[in-house]
Amino acid sequence: MVLGELRRAHERAVDERRIYRVTFTAPNTIQVDVGKVAVIGTTVTDSAPLFAAAQPPLTLPGTTQFVVVPGIPTNPLLTPDGMGTGANAIDFDLGNGGGGTQIYFQPDGRALDGANRLNSGVVYLANPTDLSSSRAVSLYGSTGRSKSWTLATVLGGVGWVQ
């Protein structure tokens, strides 16, 4: 569901030449908003009146939440796509300190933050009481591409696999 929403927002931003804002709110809500038609060469982002709900907020199913379950790999070399440290369940804007919860997909496909900087990051989700249910979705700001990850047993420990 998370991967699908990111990919749809990215695709629609490019197809419609609009800015799409995706907001993750703990414990389990995703909101997608659409901006006004983009002016070529400009990246309008954080001005609230320019955005309207593209759809009603989505809620993750069942007991799934945006959460970091103790036991996931936290070494930056072992996190999904080497992004972050697994400290925050919603962790975008990694190039600028991390902890961001919003992504602005641009008409050229890039993902930016509210200050028009490239916005890469990762979001973790799981049943908070079940380490093995852990999943992650990573996002590259320069391309707006996202990937899904599953926590699995790897060489006697746990690691992220696609």
N, CA, C and O of each residue as an XYZ file, in Angstrom:
648
protein
N       0.821     -1.188      0.000
C       0.000      0.000      0.000
C       0.876      1.267      0.000
O       0.616      2.200     -0.759
N       1.902      1.295      0.845
C       2.789      2.454      0.919
C       3.537      2.623     -0.402
O       3.581      3.719     -0.960
N       4.117      1.550     -0.891
C       4.844      1.602     -2.159
C       3.913      2.055     -3.282
O       4.294      2.887     -4.106
N       2.713      1.522     -3.318
C       1.746      1.885     -4.351
C       1.386      3.357     -4.318
O       1.290      3.990     -5.369
N       1.185      3.916     -3.131
C       0.840      5.335     -3.011
C       1.989      6.229     -3.462
O       1.770      7.238     -4.132
N       3.213      5.858     -3.094
C       4.363      6.649     -3.547
C       4.503      6.596     -5.066
O       4.739      7.618     -5.710
N       4.360      5.421     -5.622
C       4.503      5.281     -7.069
C       3.383      6.004     -7.815
O       3.630      6.633     -8.844
N       2.154      5.920     -7.304
C       1.039      6.624     -7.948
C       1.243      8.143     -7.900
O       1.036      8.829     -8.901
N       1.644      8.660     -6.755
C       1.868     10.104     -6.631
C       2.978     10.556     -7.573
O       2.857     11.599     -8.215
N       4.049      9.788     -7.662
C       5.156     10.092     -8.568
C       4.672     10.115    -10.019
O       4.943     11.056    -10.764
N       3.960      9.072    -10.397
C       3.452      8.942    -11.757
C       2.487     10.076    -12.118
O       2.574     10.660    -13.199
N       1.579     10.373    -11.206
C       0.593     11.426    -11.467
C       1.268     12.800    -11.560
O       0.870     13.627    -12.380
N       2.273     13.048    -10.738
C       2.993     14.332    -10.803
C       3.584     14.536    -12.192
O       3.483     15.620    -12.767
N       4.197     13.491    -12.721
C       4.814     13.578    -14.043
C       3.741     13.680    -15.130
O       3.824     14.550    -15.998
N       2.746     12.809    -15.091
C       1.713     12.785    -16.127
C       0.891     14.069    -16.184
O       0.559     14.546    -17.269
N       0.564     14.627    -15.028
C      -0.332     15.791    -14.966
C       0.407     17.125    -14.884
O      -0.214     18.188    -14.905
N       1.750     17.064    -14.790
C       2.571     18.283    -14.638
C       2.131     19.066    -13.399
O       1.973     20.286    -13.442
N       1.939     18.349    -12.310
C       1.534     18.953    -11.035
C       2.474     18.471     -9.943
O       3.247     17.534    -10.139
N       2.399     19.116     -8.806
C       3.158     18.679     -7.637
C       2.217     17.859     -6.762
O       1.101     18.284     -6.466
N       2.672     16.697     -6.358
C       1.908     15.844     -5.440
C       2.666     15.757     -4.125
O       3.855     15.439     -4.101
N       1.974     16.039     -3.042
C       2.563     15.966     -1.705
C       2.031     14.719     -1.014
O       0.823     14.484     -0.967
N       2.950     13.924     -0.480
C       2.586     12.731      0.298
C       3.041     12.984      1.731
O       4.206     13.296      1.978
N       2.105     12.845      2.672
C       2.392     13.063      4.086
C       2.130     11.776      4.847
O       1.048     11.198      4.752
N       3.125     11.331      5.600
C       2.995     10.167      6.468
C       2.788     10.660      7.891
O       3.558     11.482      8.388
N       1.752     10.159      8.543
C       1.468     10.547      9.914
C       1.372      9.291     10.769
O       0.537      8.421     10.524
N       2.242      9.208     11.781
C       2.195      8.064     12.697
C       0.885      8.140     13.488
O       0.435      9.246     13.788
N       0.260      7.022     13.836
C       0.853      5.711     13.654
C       0.557      5.042     12.321
O       1.238      4.074     11.984
N      -0.440      5.511     11.527
C      -0.820      4.692     10.378
C      -1.555      5.408      9.249
O      -2.376      4.787      8.575
N      -1.291      6.684      9.022
C      -2.056      7.420      8.012
C      -1.167      7.977      6.901
O      -0.059      8.453      7.148
N      -1.682      7.906      5.670
C      -1.023      8.483      4.505
C      -2.015      9.454      3.866
O      -3.167      9.101      3.614
N      -1.559     10.666      3.609
C      -2.394     11.659      2.928
C      -1.693     12.087      1.647
O      -0.515     12.444      1.668
N      -2.414     12.053      0.537
C      -1.883     12.508     -0.742
C      -2.662     13.746     -1.155
O      -3.891     13.723     -1.230
N      -1.928     14.840     -1.425
C      -2.528     16.095     -1.851
C      -1.953     16.486     -3.208
O      -0.821     16.136     -3.540
N      -2.748     17.214     -3.985
C      -2.309     17.659     -5.307
C      -2.181     19.173     -5.300
O      -2.997     19.883     -4.712
N      -1.134     19.652     -5.970
C      -0.900     21.086     -6.069
C      -1.435     21.643     -7.366
O      -1.913     20.904     -8.227
N      -1.351     22.957     -7.498
C      -1.807     23.599     -8.730
C      -0.922     23.167     -9.887
O       0.138     22.577     -9.678
N      -1.349     23.454    -11.086
C      -0.554     23.125    -12.266
C       0.789     23.818    -12.142
O       0.859     25.012    -11.852
N       1.842     23.069    -12.361
C       3.190     23.599    -12.195
C       3.561     24.553    -13.314
O       3.137     24.387    -14.458
N       4.344     25.539    -12.975
C       4.917     26.449    -13.963
C       6.282     25.867    -14.312
O       7.082     25.583    -13.421
N       6.548     25.691    -15.580
C       7.807     25.086    -16.005
C       8.983     25.857    -15.400
O       9.039     27.085    -15.468
N       9.910     25.119    -14.815
C      11.101     25.728    -14.243
C      10.923     26.206    -12.816
O      11.856     26.766    -12.240
N       9.749     26.001    -12.224
C       9.517     26.431    -10.841
C       9.139     25.219    -10.009
O       8.529     24.277    -10.515
N       9.501     25.242     -8.736
C       9.097     24.164     -7.837
C       8.401     24.782     -6.630
O       9.049     25.155     -5.653
N       7.098     24.885     -6.706
C       6.301     25.399     -5.604
C       6.026     24.228     -4.679
O       5.607     23.165     -5.138
N       6.253     24.403     -3.387
C       6.013     23.271     -2.506
C       5.168     23.627     -1.303
O       3.993     23.262     -1.262
N       5.708     24.316     -0.336
C       5.137     24.316      0.999
C       4.020     25.327      1.266
O       3.685     25.551      2.429
N       3.448     25.928      0.271
C       2.385     26.905      0.489
C       1.045     26.181      0.569
O       0.507     25.760     -0.455
N       0.510     26.033      1.760
C      -0.677     25.217      2.014
C      -1.867     25.521      1.110
O      -2.511     24.578      0.651
N      -2.199     26.790      0.823
C      -3.377     27.038     -0.014
C      -3.265     26.480     -1.431
O      -4.269     26.380     -2.137
N      -2.062     26.119     -1.851
C      -1.885     25.589     -3.193
C      -2.220     24.108     -3.295
O      -2.205     23.548     -4.391
N      -2.520     23.466     -2.171
C      -2.761     22.030     -2.179
C      -4.185     21.694     -1.780
O      -4.787     22.362     -0.939
N      -4.717     20.642     -2.400
C      -6.035     20.123     -2.050
C      -5.932     18.608     -1.973
O      -5.108     18.005     -2.661
N      -6.754     17.997     -1.151
C      -6.710     16.540     -0.997
C      -6.965     15.862     -2.338
O      -7.982     16.118     -2.983
N      -6.055     15.010     -2.752
C      -6.224     14.244     -3.982
C      -7.116     13.038     -3.722
O      -7.711     12.479     -4.644
N      -7.199     12.650     -2.473
C      -8.008     11.503     -2.057
C      -8.170     11.581     -0.553
O      -7.430     12.309      0.108
N      -9.127     10.841      0.003
C      -9.242     10.815      1.473
C      -7.992     10.180      2.076
O      -7.308      9.403      1.410
N      -7.690     10.507      3.342
C      -6.529      9.865      3.983
C      -6.671      8.350      3.968
O      -7.775      7.819      4.089
N      -5.554      7.665      3.821
C      -5.535      6.203      3.838
C      -4.994      5.736      5.179
O      -4.094      6.354      5.747
N      -5.543      4.652      5.673
C      -5.101      4.070      6.933
C      -4.517      2.696      6.648
O      -5.122      1.899      5.930
N      -3.348      2.415      7.203
C      -2.739      1.102      7.030
C      -3.668      0.026      7.589
O      -4.365      0.269      8.574
N      -3.688     -1.147      6.984
C      -4.622     -2.200      7.421
C      -4.223     -2.858      8.742
O      -3.047     -2.924      9.098
N      -5.235     -3.337      9.450
C      -5.026     -4.123     10.667
C      -4.181     -3.434     11.709
O      -4.395     -2.265     12.028
N      -3.212     -4.169     12.240
C      -2.351     -3.641     13.297
C      -1.062     -3.023     12.746
O      -0.168     -2.669     13.514
N      -0.966     -2.895     11.433
C       0.233     -2.332     10.817
C       0.343     -0.846     11.136
O      -0.625     -0.094     11.033
N       1.554     -0.446     11.526
C       1.824      0.951     11.870
C       3.170      1.363     11.293
O       3.991      0.520     10.932
N       3.384      2.680     11.213
C       4.718      3.183     10.918
C       5.479      3.072     12.222
O       5.252      3.849     13.150
N       6.376      2.112     12.294
C       7.067      1.833     13.549
C       8.392      1.136     13.253
O       8.518      0.385     12.286
N       9.365      1.402     14.103
C      10.636      0.682     14.066
C      10.585     -0.330     15.205
O      10.595      0.043     16.378
N      10.531     -1.591     14.858
C      10.484     -2.647     15.866
C      11.915     -2.956     16.303
O      12.779     -3.179     15.454
N      12.180     -2.973     17.600
C      13.533     -3.303     18.064
C      14.004     -4.626     17.456
O      13.282     -5.622     17.443
N      15.230     -4.598     16.960
C      15.809     -5.792     16.350
C      16.102     -5.629     14.866
O      16.799     -6.459     14.284
N      15.577     -4.560     14.233
C      15.908     -4.348     12.824
C      17.355     -3.863     12.728
O      17.875     -3.295     13.689
N      18.007     -4.076     11.598
C      19.373     -3.578     11.443
C      19.406     -2.050     11.507
O      18.608     -1.379     10.853
N      20.331     -1.508     12.296
C      20.436     -0.056     12.442
C      21.764      0.493     11.926
O      21.958      1.708     11.883
N      22.668     -0.383     11.538
C      23.917      0.051     10.929
C      23.592      0.636      9.558
O      22.941     -0.036      8.758
N      24.024      1.874      9.253
C      23.709      2.473      7.951
C      24.110      1.623      6.751
O      23.545      1.783      5.669
N      25.072      0.725      6.923
C      25.453     -0.160      5.825
C      24.436     -1.271      5.601
O      24.450     -1.930      4.562
N      23.541     -1.482      6.587
C      22.588     -2.586      6.507
C      21.130     -2.130      6.398
O      20.229     -2.968      6.354
N      20.888     -0.829      6.354
C      19.525     -0.330      6.230
C      19.098     -0.376      4.757
O      19.956     -0.494      3.882
N      17.798     -0.285      4.464
C      17.345     -0.331      3.075
C      18.023      0.758      2.228
O      17.941      1.947      2.535
N      18.678      0.327      1.181
C      19.420      1.218      0.286
C      20.459      2.057      1.014
O      20.876      3.096      0.503
N      20.890      1.623      2.211
C      21.884      2.354      2.983
C      21.379      3.706      3.458
O      22.166      4.631      3.656
N      20.065      3.825      3.641
C      19.476      5.101      4.032
C      19.146      5.132      5.517
O      18.453      4.250      6.024
N      19.637      6.134      6.204
C      19.304      6.341      7.610
C      19.931      5.311      8.528
O      20.844      4.576      8.150
N      19.408      5.279      9.758
C      19.931      4.371     10.786
C      18.833      3.537     11.435
O      19.091      2.833     12.411
N      17.636      3.602     10.917
C      16.537      2.856     11.528
C      16.069      3.471     12.829
O      15.393      2.802     13.611
N      16.408      4.723     13.085
C      16.022      5.379     14.333
C      14.601      5.935     14.285
O      13.925      5.990     15.312
N      14.141      6.346     13.102
C      12.808      6.929     12.956
C      11.972      6.079     12.007
O      12.462      5.636     10.968
N      10.721      5.853     12.362
C       9.837      5.064     11.503
C       9.565      5.777     10.185
O       9.474      5.134      9.139
N       9.436      7.085     10.229
C       9.236      7.895      9.026
C      10.461      8.802      8.948
O      10.619      9.715      9.758
N      11.326      8.544      7.968
C      12.627      9.206      7.976
C      13.045      9.674      6.586
O      13.942      9.103      5.965
N      12.375     10.726      6.108
C      12.740     11.316      4.820
C      13.608     12.544      5.064
O      13.876     12.914      6.207
N      14.035     13.160      3.990
C      14.899     14.337      4.048
C      16.245     13.999      4.708
O      16.802     14.795      5.464
N      16.747     12.798      4.399
C      17.978     12.313      5.032
C      19.201     13.173      4.733
O      20.099     13.261      5.570
N      19.259     13.800      3.581
C      20.396     14.646      3.255
C      20.417     15.949      4.041
O      21.384     16.707      3.970
N      19.357     16.206      4.785
C      19.243     17.462      5.529
C      18.872     17.218      6.987
O      18.136     18.007      7.579
N      19.372     16.142      7.565
C      19.152     15.871      8.973
C      18.156     14.770      9.270
O      18.151     14.244     10.383
N      17.306     14.398      8.311
C      16.358     13.308      8.504
C      15.145     13.704      9.321
O      15.008     14.849      9.752
N      14.268     12.737      9.526
C      13.071     12.947     10.324
C      11.904     13.564      9.572
O      10.860     13.821     10.171
N      12.052     13.811      8.269
C      10.969     14.411      7.486
C       9.815     13.449      7.285
O      10.006     12.233      7.242
N       8.619     13.997      7.163
C       7.418     13.170      6.992
C       6.664     13.491      5.710
O       5.624     12.889      5.441
N       7.173     14.437      4.909
C       6.492     14.807      3.673
C       7.425     14.710      2.477
O       8.631     14.935      2.578
N       6.823     14.366      1.335
C       7.539     14.285      0.071
C       6.742     15.087     -0.945
O       5.516     14.986     -0.993
N       7.423     15.876     -1.751
C       6.789     16.646     -2.809
C       7.303     16.122     -4.148
O       8.430     16.416     -4.545
N       6.471     15.344     -4.841
C       6.863     14.844     -6.155
C       6.651     15.953     -7.175
O       5.582     16.559     -7.246
N       7.684     16.203     -7.958
C       7.686     17.287     -8.933
C       7.320     16.775    -10.325
O       7.405     15.574    -10.578
N       6.915     17.670    -11.233
C       6.574     17.260    -12.593
C       7.727     16.607    -13.356
O       7.491     15.880    -14.321
N       8.963     16.856    -12.940
C      10.105     16.215    -13.598
C      10.459     14.877    -12.956
O      11.427     14.235    -13.365
N       9.686     14.448    -11.956
C       9.884     13.144    -11.324
C      10.678     13.168    -10.038
O      10.658     12.189     -9.292
N      11.380     14.261     -9.752
C      12.163     14.312     -8.522
C      11.255     14.370     -7.301
O      10.085     14.744     -7.391
N      11.820     13.991     -6.156
C      11.135     14.123     -4.871
C      11.901     15.158     -4.057
O      13.099     15.007     -3.817
N      11.199     16.216     -3.633
C      11.823     17.293     -2.876
C      11.194     17.409     -1.500
O      10.145     16.824     -1.229
N      11.858     18.180     -0.624
C      11.271     18.498      0.675
C      10.606     19.870      0.572
O      10.553     20.449     -0.513
N      10.104     20.388      1.676
C       9.412     21.670      1.685
C      10.287     22.859      1.362
O       9.780     23.950      1.101
N      11.617     22.662      1.375
C      12.549     23.743      1.050
C      13.166     23.549     -0.338
O      14.185     24.160     -0.658
N      12.549     22.706     -1.152
C      12.992     22.434     -2.529
C      14.351     21.749     -2.621
O      15.091     21.951     -3.583
N      14.677     20.934     -1.612
C      15.924     20.152     -1.640
C      15.571     18.703     -1.944
O      14.483     18.239     -1.602
N      16.500     17.983     -2.593
C      16.260     16.566     -2.859
C      15.898     15.860     -1.566
O      16.487     16.122     -0.517
N      14.925     14.961     -1.646
C      14.375     14.329     -0.463
C      14.415     12.814     -0.613
O      13.521     12.224     -1.219
N      15.433     12.193     -0.071
C      15.544     10.738     -0.048
C      15.240     10.251      1.358
O      15.407     10.989      2.328
N      14.796      9.009      1.464
C      14.538      8.483      2.794
C      13.876      7.133      2.768
O      13.787      6.468      1.736
N      13.410      6.746      3.952
C      12.824      5.423      4.130
C      11.703      5.514      5.164
O      11.751      6.328      6.086
N      10.701      4.666      4.988
C       9.627      4.551      5.970
C       9.545      3.073      6.363
O       9.575      2.182      5.513
N       9.440      2.840      7.669
C       9.359      1.486      8.202
C       7.932      1.222      8.672
O       7.281      2.107      9.227
N       7.453      0.008      8.448
C       6.135     -0.354      8.927
C       6.131     -1.805      9.379
O       6.866     -2.645      8.861
N       5.276     -2.071     10.364
C       5.205     -3.414     10.936
C       4.049     -3.479     11.924
O       3.451     -2.461     12.273
N       3.747     -4.692     12.365
C       2.951     -4.881     13.566
C       3.940     -4.617     14.696
O       4.976     -5.279     14.756
N       3.658     -3.670     15.598
C       4.651     -3.272     16.602
C       5.125     -4.383     17.533
O       6.146     -4.227     18.203
N       4.408     -5.491     17.586
C       4.802     -6.584     18.476
C       5.435     -7.757     17.729
O       5.675     -8.810     18.320
N       5.707     -7.581     16.428
C       6.192     -8.701     15.624
C       7.330     -8.261     14.713
O       7.079     -7.711     13.640
N       8.566     -8.488     15.115
C       9.739     -8.111     14.328
C       9.673     -8.679     12.919
O      10.032     -7.995     11.960
N       9.219     -9.918     12.782
C       9.213    -10.565     11.470
C       8.225     -9.932     10.495
O       8.278    -10.222      9.300
N       7.326     -9.075     10.975
C       6.374     -8.410     10.073
C       6.948     -7.116      9.496
O       6.266     -6.430      8.735
N       8.183     -6.773      9.843
C       8.781     -5.504      9.431
C       8.967     -5.412      7.919
O       9.434     -6.345      7.265
N       8.587     -4.263      7.395
C       8.756     -3.921      5.990
C       9.315     -2.507      5.926
O       9.249     -1.764      6.905
N       9.861     -2.139      4.785
C      10.370     -0.786      4.593
C      10.164     -0.393      3.136
O      10.090     -1.245      2.251
N      10.076      0.903      2.907
C      10.017      1.442      1.554
C      11.042      2.568      1.492
O      11.009      3.494      2.304
N      11.955      2.483      0.522
C      12.974      3.522      0.354
C      12.637      4.373     -0.862
O      11.973      3.915     -1.792
N      13.105      5.623     -0.842
C      12.817      6.573     -1.909
C      14.079      7.353     -2.242
O      14.738      7.888     -1.350
N      14.418      7.418     -3.532
C      15.537      8.237     -4.012
C      14.990      9.570     -4.505
O      14.186      9.604     -5.436
N      15.417     10.661     -3.892
C      14.929     11.979     -4.253
C      15.269     12.392     -5.672
O      14.467     13.056     -6.328
N      16.451     12.009     -6.162
C      16.881     12.473     -7.480
C      16.036     11.914     -8.621
O      15.935     12.534     -9.680
N      15.437     10.760     -8.411
C      14.617     10.135     -9.461
C      13.155      9.962     -9.049
O      12.290      9.774     -9.905
N      12.874     10.024     -7.751
C      11.522      9.767     -7.267
C      11.172      8.287     -7.267
O      10.010      7.926     -7.079
N      12.151      7.438     -7.472
C      11.911      5.985     -7.515
C      11.878      5.417     -6.107
O      12.612      5.862     -5.225
N      11.014      4.425     -5.911
C      10.887      3.800     -4.597
C      10.991      2.283     -4.729
O      10.702      1.711     -5.780
N      11.410      1.647     -3.635
C      11.570      0.188     -3.585
C      11.015     -0.331     -2.268
O      11.030      0.367     -1.254
N      10.526     -1.563     -2.296
C      10.035     -2.180     -1.061
C      11.049     -3.200     -0.544
O      11.791     -3.812     -1.312
N      11.059     -3.362      0.769
C      11.992     -4.249      1.452
C      11.248     -5.075      2.489
O      10.270     -4.615      3.078
N      11.716     -6.292      2.707
C      11.158     -7.188      3.719
C      12.287     -7.626      4.641
O      13.388     -7.936      4.185
N      12.009     -7.651      5.928
C      13.010     -8.139      6.871
C      13.003     -9.663      6.836
O      11.948    -10.286      6.959
N      14.174    -10.261      6.671
C      14.276    -11.713      6.556
C      15.491    -12.208      7.322
O      16.389    -11.434      7.652
N      15.509    -13.494      7.599
C      16.670    -14.116      8.228
C      17.758    -14.268      7.182
O      17.555    -14.891      6.140
N      18.923    -13.687      7.476
C      20.034    -13.702      6.541
C      21.296    -14.091      7.308
O      21.701    -13.390      8.235
N      21.912    -15.196      6.927
C      23.164    -15.653      7.541
C      23.113    -15.655      9.062
O      24.035    -15.177      9.723
N      22.040    -16.190      9.607
C      21.923    -16.322     11.056
C      21.447    -15.072     11.764
O      21.271    -15.098     12.982
N      21.230    -13.976     11.052
C      20.727    -12.745     11.625
C      19.548    -12.263     10.800
O      18.949    -13.033     10.049
N      19.219    -10.995     10.943
C      18.143    -10.443     10.114
C      18.713     -9.376      9.206
O      19.667     -8.686      9.562
N      18.123     -9.246      8.031
C      18.555     -8.244      7.069
C      17.424     -7.911      6.121
O      16.427     -8.629      6.049
N      17.584     -6.820      5.395
C      16.564     -6.367      4.453
C      16.794     -6.988      3.083
O      17.912     -6.962      2.569
N      15.752     -7.542      2.493
C      15.812     -8.101      1.150
C      14.682     -7.506      0.316
O      13.638     -7.123      0.844
N      14.906     -7.437     -0.989
C      13.862     -6.929     -1.888
C      12.947     -8.040     -2.290
O      12.001     -7.817     -3.045
